Amino acid sequence: MFRNYFKIALRNILRQRIYSIINVIGLATGLSIFILIMLFINDQRQYDKFNKNYDQIYRLDYSDWSLLGTAYVDDILREFPQVQKGTRIAFNNPVIKYNDKRIRVNDFLFADSSVFDIFSFPFILGNPKTALTDPFTIVITESTARLFFGNENPMGKILRYNDQYNFRVTGVMKDINHFHLSVNALASFTSLPILSNNKDFLKVRDNWNYPTYFLIPGEFDIKAFDHKINSYYKTQGEWKNDEPQFHLRPLKDIYFDYETKNEIGIRHGCLPKVRIFTIIAIFILLIACVNFINLSTARAPMRAKEVGIRKMAGSSRGKLILQFLIESVIISTVAFIISLGITEGLLSFFNDLLSVDLHSNLLLQPGMFLMLFGRKYSCRYCRRALSRILSYGFSTGGSVKRAKDQREQCGFSA
């Protein structure tokens, strides 16, 4: 039975080629624009979410500063043992040498060994528990390893830092995408006292250049904890005559944060732009669906003769609706497949336009479910509208005029 319905549906679609092409092109264009926008929105909302402890990671800020001195990690961990881990980050862009290769490496970071307990950086080689415990050790990304070592195993190899110090490679991790910090290499923070020629480097409070992160249990009252931190520093010499303004900023707020004015090396997105694009994407999808519904139902009264003959032959209203529904599903499926091709073709241009790196693993994107829901809803709405038209317009004694009148009452134009 369904095979017969499918054959008739294909014949009707091919017989009305111009109408079918207009319907497919309109729906495919709307869907492809929707997919592209949703890919961008999904890309922006994925930042930092790869971290397993995403909801437990906080950065300690002071007023509108995201930078602190080196001593604050030890202060917090000592005074508040409930805090599980802490790490400092330092930024540099040194010239790194290996054999005859001499390359300036941007996004070269220093961090405490606990950085791998806080952030979920995926390791390819090495042990994250011990990779940065010793001074002059370094973990590099896969791209950096390929840049210096090609296909060689980089473990244990020596990288020359600014022609002065040797760093031993103790780990290789995958390239880190969708992170608010750009990272090409992570060196041990305990190397900095020697690099800076300052044995008290890790105890400095007044040199504010280092973002400081903590792993905090999920049951903590963060506002109350902020108050405890400020109360502690109120007793210290620097703030006896001042009011400390320390506060913990959740990791999930950092990428879209625009309140912090003093920071280094932080990547930011624009939340208002993401929200506007979300509204535009939904609006375009609705327009495409409404246009598809309108074109589909506008043709129904023109098939009055076919419907009348089928009813005289004993066809039920449900079977008539199923016939129209199969035609709608075929058109929407063809439009959907074409929209995937259009999206793939436009993706490189879209990436260049917005300076992003989107990929076409479309079926994994959350927006795809919204789009499939829209197609499903469109077909259901078509079936409901056609049901009303057929019920009133093509019933016994009905006419094409009555069908057209009923179609207009349903809100569809000719």
Secondary structure, DSSP 8 states (H G I E B T S, - for coil): -HHHHHHHHHHHHHHTHHHHHHHHHHHHHHHHHHHHHHHHHHHHHTTTTT-TTGGGEEEEEETTB--B-TTHHHHHHHH-TT--EEEEEEEE--EEEETTEEEE-SSEEEE-TTHHHHS---EEEE-TTTTTSSTTEEEEEHHHHHHHHTTS--TT-EEEETTTEEEEEEEEE----S-SB--SEEEEGGGHHHHTT-TTGGG-SS---B-EEEE--TT--HHHHHHHHHHHHHTSGGGTTS---EEEEEHHHHTT--S--B-SSB----HHHHHHHHHHHHHHHHHHHHHHHHHHHHTGGGGHHHHHHHHHTT--HHHHHHHHHHHHHHHHHHHHHHHHHHHHHHHHHHHHHHT------GGGSHHHHHHHHHHHHHHHHHHHHHHHHHHHHSSTT--HHHHHHHHHHTT---
